[in-house]
Amino acid sequence: MMKPNSGATNKAIDRILELSAAAHIQRRWTARDSAKFHNLTGAIAAYGKALAILTSLQHREEFHAIIGQHDVPGCVARI
């Protein structure tokens, strides 16, 4: 069983994926040496970093949900 915050995390991940896909498409139609191309490249990199953070958070929430389901000593469950 996952925590209630997982729904918000999933929504945020989905939204960032949508924004990243839109930026990728827009960048394909932009001249490579333009400022807009470089701005989109930076945005895509930022989306990737945000996704990495959110997926790490999601994995941590899932891990804690699994640990909470089992009879684990308190010193181990507080990781």
C-alpha positions, 0 to 999 in steps of 0.5 A: 500500500502506498502513501497518499502523497504518491498520487501527487507525486505521480501527477507531478511526474506525469506533468513534467513528462508532458512538459519535457515532451513538448520541449523536445518537440519544440526544440526539433523545430528550432535552429540549433544555434539559436538562443531558443534552442539553448533555452529549451535544452536547459529546460529539458535538462531541468525537467530531467533533474526534477524527474530524478528527484521525484522518482527517488521520492516515489521509490522511497515512499514505496520502500517505506510502505513495504517496510511498514507492512512487515514486522521489522524492528524499529531500528531497521524501519527508520532508514 
